[in-house]
């Protein structure tokens, strides 16, 4: 499991002072970027001429509100890893380790020119394998 921390910022909240529901995806993407940077890839995962990695499915389950100023931990696990796709599970918890939100996203590698599925490079797959959970 990959883990990082962040704090809920004022501009992320709705008028009630809790995290606006759509902002959870920004928090998850922040953690995803942190995880990928830890792969120490030779090329730029986010901006290269060969591939892109769009999200093809996502869902979020909200269990507990997150409020302005709260410290939040974000844990990422790789639930599935295939030759050209992967599924991530994000668990967002507050300082008391209470589960606030559970997010799942499915990503697929596609050729940047043809938009057809493409096998991910071995060094990327190896990075994801470090966080693969046993089923």
Secondary structure, 3 states (H helix, E strand, C coil): CEEEEEECCHHHECCCCEECCCHHHHHHHHHHHHHHHCCCCCCCCCCCCCEEEEEEEEEEEECCCCECCCEEEEEEEEEEECCCEEEEEEEEEECCCCEEEEEEEEEEEEECCCCCECCCCHHHHHHHHCCECCC
